[in-house]
Amino acid sequence: MTDQKIYINAFISACISIFIPLFVWGNIIAFLPWLANELNLLDSSLGFLFMTFALMQIIVSQISGRIIIPKLGSKKNASTRNVSFCYMPICIWISL
């Protein structure tokens, strides 16, 4: 396999892997005012939720970058992440 083919395959894989989280995040941001209004959330509690999300994002990215990816490899990690992200919005929607 040539270097060009490997680069193209890696680029396509990265594009597919990043689409699902960005799509879910875009939908959350688009419906956030409606959701906050439906749940009667105060601005301070909404800020606390954003802070909690940011802290968890930092912690998870550090753990995955330093522990999980070196042990499993990026290909297995990306497929596992995609499967878990596909079912997360459905589970959240059912729990509401």
Secondary structure, 3 states (H helix, E strand, C coil): CCHHHHHHHHHHHHHHHHHHHHHHHHHHHHCHHHHHHHCCCCHHHHHHHHHHHHHHHHHHHHHHHHHHHHHHCHHHHHHHHHHHHHHHHHHHHHHC
